[in-house]
C-alpha cells in the first residue's frame, strides 16, 4: 500500500473509521482519483487523519465526481505531530505557498500569518493555503494537517500568544555576539518568527528585543530570502525539538 495515493479525511466531516466501513468521497477527491490518477473500482488508496490514524481502503464505486471506498484495516495508529509554530509576514504568492508546503513537511503545528510595518500584502487565499497544507501532509506521510490561523497584526498575535511560548526571531545582520551564548532548546509549542521582505522596522526590533521570551536566532552571515529563512530557522528548531509524534 506504500505506493497507493494518500487522502486526508477531515474528522469533522466523517464518522470514526472502523473495518469494513464505507466512506462516500467528496466530489473533488473522487474526481482526483478517477480523472487525474485514472483509478477505478478495485483500486487501493490510503486514508488518514490524526483522530483515526492511517487506513488501507479499497475503491468500491468511482464515477466522475462520485466515489465510495471501503476501509480494510488500520496501518498506523492515531498520532499528532509535535513541532513548532511559525509566524510569518505574507510574501508574494509563490513564496507564501512555499512556506506552507515546507513548513508542513518540517513538522509545523500551526501557521500564524502576521502583518508587520513592512508587509507587502494583507490578504491571503486561506482556502488555497489550507489545500496546500493538506496536499503536503498527504505527500510527506504525516497524519495531521497543520492549522492556519487568521491573519492579524504581529504585535497583537504575540500579545495573545501563550506566556510560556518562546519566540525564536530570525533577525537580519544579527551580530553573532548579540545572540545568547546558549540559545534555549526549542520545545513543541514554541514558534519561529520570520519578517517580511525588507526586514523588521526599528520599532518592531526594539519591541522584539524587549520581550522576555524572545530568543534571537542567527541564520548565518548572509541575508536570506524570507522563504529560505523560514526553512533554515525551522530546520534549526526541529533539530533542537527532535520533532516527533504524540499518540
C-alpha positions as a Markdown table, in Angstrom:
| # | Residue | x | y | z |
|---|---|---|---|---|
| 1 | Unk | 0.0 | 0.0 | 0.0 |
| 2 | Unk | 3.1 | 2.3 | 0.2 |
| 3 | Unk | 2.5 | 3.4 | -3.4 |
| 4 | Unk | -1.2 | 3.9 | -3.0 |
| 5 | Unk | -2.4 | 7.5 | -3.0 |
| 6 | Unk | -3.0 | 9.0 | 0.4 |
| 7 | Unk | -6.1 | 11.1 | 1.1 |
| 8 | Unk | -6.8 | 13.2 | 4.2 |
| 9 | Unk | -10.2 | 12.6 | 5.7 |
| 10 | Unk | -11.4 | 15.6 | 7.7 |
| 11 | Unk | -12.5 | 14.2 | 11.1 |
| 12 | Unk | -15.2 | 16.9 | 11.3 |
| 13 | Unk | -16.8 | 15.7 | 8.1 |
| 14 | Unk | -16.6 | 11.9 | 8.5 |
| 15 | Unk | -17.5 | 9.4 | 11.3 |
| 16 | Unk | -14.8 | 7.5 | 13.1 |
| 17 | Unk | -13.1 | 4.9 | 10.9 |
| 18 | Unk | -13.6 | 1.1 | 11.5 |
| 19 | Unk | -13.1 | -2.0 | 9.5 |
| 20 | Unk | -15.5 | -2.6 | 6.6 |
| 21 | Unk | -17.0 | 0.9 | 6.9 |
| 22 | Unk | -17.9 | 2.6 | 3.6 |
| 23 | Unk | -17.0 | 6.3 | 3.2 |
| 24 | Unk | -18.5 | 8.4 | 0.5 |
| 25 | Unk | -15.8 | 10.6 | -1.1 |
| 26 | Unk | -16.2 | 14.3 | -1.6 |
| 27 | Unk | -16.6 | 15.2 | -5.3 |
| 28 | Unk | -13.2 | 16.7 | -5.7 |
| 29 | Unk | -11.5 | 13.6 | -4.2 |
| 30 | Unk | -13.5 | 11.3 | -6.4 |
| 31 | Unk | -12.5 | 13.5 | -9.4 |
| 32 | Unk | -8.9 | 13.3 | -8.4 |
| 33 | Unk | -8.8 | 9.5 | -8.1 |
| 34 | Unk | -10.8 | 8.9 | -11.3 |
| 35 | Unk | -9.8 | 11.6 | -13.7 |
| 36 | Unk | -6.3 | 12.5 | -12.5 |
| 37 | Unk | -4.9 | 9.2 | -11.2 |
| 38 | Unk | -7.1 | 7.1 | -13.6 |
| 39 | Unk | -8.1 | 4.7 | -10.8 |
| 40 | Unk | -11.2 | 2.6 | -10.9 |
| 41 | Unk | -13.3 | 0.3 | -8.7 |
| 42 | Unk | -11.0 | -2.3 | -7.0 |
| 43 | Unk | -8.1 | 0.2 | -6.8 |
| 44 | Unk | -6.4 | 0.8 | -3.4 |
| 45 | Unk | -6.0 | 4.0 | -1.5 |
| 46 | Unk | -4.8 | 5.1 | 2.0 |
| 47 | Unk | -6.9 | 7.5 | 4.1 |
| 48 | Unk | -5.8 | 9.2 | 7.3 |
| 49 | Unk | -6.3 | 11.8 | 10.0 |
| 50 | Unk | -5.0 | 12.4 | 13.5 |
| 51 | Unk | -8.1 | 11.1 | 15.1 |
| 52 | Unk | -8.3 | 7.7 | 13.3 |
| 53 | Unk | -4.8 | 7.0 | 12.2 |
| 54 | Unk | -4.0 | 5.7 | 8.7 |
| 55 | Unk | -6.2 | 3.1 | 7.0 |
| 56 | Unk | -5.9 | 0.9 | 3.9 |
| 57 | Unk | -9.1 | 1.1 | 1.7 |
| 58 | Unk | -10.5 | -0.3 | -1.5 |
| 59 | Unk | -12.4 | 1.7 | -4.1 |
| 60 | Unk | -16.0 | 0.4 | -4.3 |
| 61 | Unk | -17.5 | 3.0 | -6.7 |
| 62 | Unk | -15.8 | 5.7 | -8.8 |
| 63 | Unk | -17.8 | 7.6 | -11.4 |
| 64 | Unk | -17.0 | 11.2 | -12.4 |
| 65 | Unk | -17.4 | 13.1 | -9.2 |
| 66 | Unk | -18.9 | 10.3 | -7.2 |
| 67 | Unk | -17.0 | 7.7 | -5.2 |
| 68 | Unk | -17.1 | 5.3 | -2.3 |
| 69 | Unk | -14.3 | 3.5 | -0.5 |
| 70 | Unk | -14.4 | 0.6 | 1.9 |
| 71 | Unk | -12.0 | 0.6 | 4.8 |
| 72 | Unk | -9.9 | -2.6 | 5.2 |
| 73 | Unk | -7.6 | -2.3 | 8.2 |
| 74 | Unk | -5.6 | 0.3 | 10.2 |
| 75 | Unk | -2.0 | 0.6 | 9.2 |
| 76 | Unk | -0.8 | 3.3 | 11.6 |
| 77 | Unk | -2.4 | 4.4 | 14.9 |
| 78 | Unk | -3.5 | 8.0 | 15.5 |
| 79 | Unk | -0.7 | 10.4 | 16.2 |
| 80 | Unk | -0.3 | 14.2 | 16.3 |
| 81 | Unk | 2.8 | 16.0 | 15.1 |
| 82 | Unk | 4.7 | 17.8 | 17.9 |
| 83 | Unk | 6.6 | 20.7 | 16.4 |
| 84 | Unk | 7.0 | 24.5 | 16.4 |
| 85 | Unk | 4.6 | 27.1 | 15.1 |
| 86 | Unk | 5.8 | 29.8 | 12.7 |
| 87 | Unk | 4.8 | 33.4 | 12.5 |
| 88 | Unk | 5.5 | 34.9 | 9.1 |
| 89 | Unk | 4.6 | 38.1 | 7.2 |
| 90 | Unk | 2.8 | 37.1 | 3.9 |
| 91 | Unk | 5.0 | 37.3 | 0.9 |
| 92 | Unk | 4.4 | 37.1 | -2.8 |
| 93 | Unk | 2.0 | 34.2 | -3.6 |
| 94 | Unk | 4.7 | 31.6 | -4.6 |
| 95 | Unk | 6.9 | 32.3 | -1.6 |
| 96 | Unk | 3.9 | 32.2 | 0.9 |
| 97 | Unk | 2.8 | 28.9 | -0.6 |
| 98 | Unk | 6.4 | 27.6 | -0.3 |
| 99 | Unk | 6.4 | 28.4 | 3.4 |
| 100 | Unk | 3.2 | 26.5 | 3.9 |
| 101 | Unk | 4.5 | 23.5 | 2.0 |
| 102 | Unk | 8.0 | 23.4 | 3.5 |
| 103 | Unk | 6.6 | 24.1 | 7.0 |
| 104 | Unk | 4.2 | 21.2 | 6.8 |
| 105 | Unk | 7.0 | 18.9 | 5.7 |
| 106 | Unk | 9.2 | 20.1 | 8.6 |
| 107 | Unk | 6.5 | 19.5 | 11.2 |
| 108 | Unk | 4.9 | 22.9 | 11.9 |
| 109 | Unk | 1.9 | 22.6 | 14.1 |
| 110 | Unk | 0.3 | 25.9 | 13.2 |
| 111 | Unk | 1.0 | 28.8 | 10.8 |
| 112 | Unk | 0.4 | 32.3 | 12.1 |
| 113 | Unk | 0.4 | 34.9 | 9.3 |
| 114 | Unk | 1.1 | 38.3 | 10.7 |
| 115 | Unk | 1.1 | 41.9 | 9.5 |
| 116 | Unk | 4.2 | 43.9 | 10.1 |
| 117 | Unk | 5.0 | 47.5 | 9.2 |
| 118 | Unk | 6.7 | 46.4 | 6.0 |
| 119 | Unk | 4.3 | 43.7 | 5.0 |
| 120 | Unk | 3.5 | 44.0 | 1.3 |
| 121 | Unk | 0.2 | 42.3 | 1.3 |
| 122 | Unk | -2.5 | 41.9 | 3.9 |
| 123 | Unk | -4.7 | 39.4 | 2.1 |
| 124 | Unk | -4.4 | 35.6 | 1.9 |
| 125 | Unk | -6.3 | 32.9 | 0.0 |
| 126 | Unk | -6.9 | 30.8 | 3.1 |
| 127 | Unk | -8.7 | 28.1 | 1.1 |
| 128 | Unk | -5.8 | 27.6 | -1.2 |
| 129 | Unk | -3.2 | 27.6 | 1.6 |
| 130 | Unk | -5.2 | 25.0 | 3.5 |
| 131 | Unk | -5.3 | 22.9 | 0.4 |
| 132 | Unk | -1.5 | 23.2 | 0.0 |
| 133 | Unk | -1.0 | 22.1 | 3.7 |
| 134 | Unk | -3.3 | 19.2 | 3.2 |
| 135 | Unk | -1.5 | 18.1 | 0.0 |
| 136 | Unk | 1.8 | 18.4 | 1.7 |
| 137 | Unk | 0.6 | 16.3 | 4.6 |
| 138 | Unk | -0.6 | 13.6 | 2.1 |
| 139 | Unk | 2.8 | 13.6 | 0.4 |
| 140 | Unk | 5.1 | 13.6 | 3.5 |
| 141 | Unk | 3.1 | 10.9 | 5.3 |
| 142 | Unk | 2.2 | 12.9 | 8.4 |
| 143 | Unk | -1.1 | 12.0 | 9.9 |
| 144 | Unk | -2.4 | 15.5 | 10.7 |
| 145 | Unk | -2.7 | 18.8 | 8.8 |
| 146 | Unk | -1.3 | 21.9 | 10.4 |
| 147 | Unk | -3.8 | 24.7 | 11.2 |
| 148 | Unk | -3.5 | 28.2 | 9.6 |
| 149 | Unk | -4.6 | 30.9 | 12.0 |
| 150 | Unk | -6.4 | 34.1 | 10.8 |
| 151 | Unk | -4.0 | 36.9 | 9.8 |
| 152 | Unk | -3.6 | 39.6 | 12.4 |
| 153 | Unk | -1.1 | 42.4 | 13.4 |
| 154 | Unk | 2.2 | 40.9 | 14.6 |
| 155 | Unk | 2.2 | 42.7 | 18.0 |
| 156 | Unk | -1.3 | 41.6 | 18.6 |
| 157 | Unk | -0.5 | 38.0 | 17.7 |
| 158 | Unk | 2.5 | 38.0 | 20.0 |
| 159 | Unk | 0.5 | 39.6 | 22.8 |
| 160 | Unk | -2.1 | 36.8 | 22.6 |
| 161 | Unk | 0.5 | 34.0 | 22.5 |
| 162 | Unk | 0.8 | 31.6 | 25.4 |
| 163 | Unk | 3.0 | 33.2 | 28.1 |
| 164 | Unk | 5.4 | 30.2 | 28.2 |
| 165 | Unk | 5.9 | 30.2 | 24.4 |
| 166 | Unk | 9.5 | 31.0 | 23.4 |
| 167 | Unk | 9.6 | 33.1 | 20.2 |
| 168 | Unk | 12.7 | 32.5 | 18.2 |
| 169 | Unk | 13.3 | 35.6 | 16.0 |
| 170 | Unk | 15.5 | 35.5 | 12.9 |
| 171 | Unk | 16.9 | 39.0 | 12.6 |
| 172 | Unk | 18.9 | 40.1 | 9.5 |
| 173 | Unk | 22.5 | 41.1 | 10.1 |
| 174 | Unk | 22.4 | 39.9 | 13.7 |
| 175 | Unk | 25.8 | 40.2 | 15.3 |
| 176 | Unk | 26.7 | 36.6 | 16.5 |
| 177 | Unk | 27.9 | 38.1 | 19.7 |
| 178 | Unk | 24.3 | 39.5 | 20.3 |
| 179 | Unk | 22.9 | 36.1 | 20.2 |
| 180 | Unk | 22.6 | 34.4 | 23.6 |
| 181 | Unk | 25.7 | 32.3 | 24.3 |
| 182 | Unk | 23.4 | 29.3 | 24.7 |
| 183 | Unk | 20.2 | 29.6 | 22.8 |
| 184 | Unk | 17.5 | 27.7 | 24.8 |
| 185 | Unk | 16.4 | 24.5 | 23.4 |
| 186 | Unk | 13.1 | 24.8 | 21.4 |
| 187 | Unk | 10.1 | 22.9 | 22.7 |
| 188 | Unk | 6.9 | 21.9 | 21.0 |
| 189 | Unk | 4.6 | 24.9 | 21.1 |
| 190 | Unk | 7.4 | 27.4 | 20.7 |
| 191 | Unk | 7.4 | 29.5 | 17.5 |
| 192 | Unk | 9.7 | 30.9 | 14.8 |
| 193 | Unk | 9.2 | 34.5 | 13.7 |
| 194 | Unk | 10.2 | 35.4 | 10.1 |
| 195 | Unk | 10.0 | 39.0 | 9.0 |
| 196 | Unk | 8.8 | 40.5 | 5.7 |
| 197 | Unk | 10.9 | 41.4 | 2.6 |
| 198 | Unk | 13.0 | 44.3 | 3.9 |
| 199 | Unk | 13.1 | 43.0 | 7.5 |
| 200 | Unk | 11.5 | 44.3 | 10.7 |
| 201 | Unk | 11.3 | 48.1 | 11.3 |
| 202 | Unk | 13.5 | 49.6 | 14.0 |
| 203 | Unk | 10.4 | 49.9 | 16.2 |
| 204 | Unk | 9.5 | 46.3 | 15.8 |
| 205 | Unk | 13.1 | 45.2 | 16.5 |
| 206 | Unk | 13.0 | 47.2 | 19.8 |
| 207 | Unk | 9.7 | 45.6 | 20.7 |
| 208 | Unk | 11.0 | 42.1 | 20.0 |
| 209 | Unk | 14.3 | 42.6 | 21.8 |
| 210 | Unk | 12.4 | 43.8 | 24.9 |
| 211 | Unk | 10.1 | 40.8 | 25.1 |
| 212 | Unk | 11.4 | 38.4 | 27.9 |
| 213 | Unk | 10.5 | 35.3 | 25.9 |
| 214 | Unk | 12.2 | 36.4 | 22.7 |
| 215 | Unk | 15.2 | 34.4 | 21.6 |
| 216 | Unk | 17.4 | 35.9 | 18.9 |
| 217 | Unk | 18.4 | 33.4 | 16.3 |
| 218 | Unk | 21.2 | 33.8 | 13.8 |
| 219 | Unk | 20.8 | 32.1 | 10.4 |
| 220 | Unk | 24.4 | 32.9 | 9.3 |
| 221 | Unk | 26.3 | 35.9 | 7.9 |
| 222 | Unk | 24.3 | 36.1 | 4.7 |
| 223 | Unk | 20.9 | 37.9 | 4.2 |
| 224 | Unk | 18.4 | 35.2 | 3.2 |
| 225 | Unk | 15.1 | 35.5 | 1.4 |
| 226 | Unk | 12.2 | 35.2 | 3.7 |
| 227 | Unk | 11.1 | 31.8 | 2.5 |
| 228 | Unk | 14.7 | 30.5 | 2.7 |
| 229 | Unk | 15.0 | 31.9 | 6.2 |
| 230 | Unk | 11.8 | 30.1 | 7.2 |
| 231 | Unk | 13.2 | 26.7 | 6.1 |
| 232 | Unk | 16.6 | 27.4 | 7.7 |
| 233 | Unk | 15.0 | 28.5 | 11.0 |
| 234 | Unk | 12.6 | 25.6 | 11.2 |
| 235 | Unk | 15.4 | 23.1 | 10.5 |
| 236 | Unk | 17.4 | 24.6 | 13.4 |
| 237 | Unk | 14.4 | 24.5 | 15.7 |
| 238 | Unk | 13.5 | 21.0 | 14.6 |
| 239 | Unk | 17.0 | 19.8 | 15.4 |
| 240 | Unk | 16.5 | 21.2 | 18.9 |
| 241 | Unk | 13.0 | 19.9 | 19.4 |
| 242 | Unk | 13.7 | 16.5 | 17.9 |
| 243 | Unk | 10.3 | 16.6 | 16.4 |
| 244 | Unk | 8.2 | 13.5 | 16.9 |
| 245 | Unk | 4.7 | 12.3 | 17.2 |
| 246 | Unk | 2.4 | 12.1 | 20.1 |
| 247 | Unk | -0.2 | 9.4 | 20.4 |
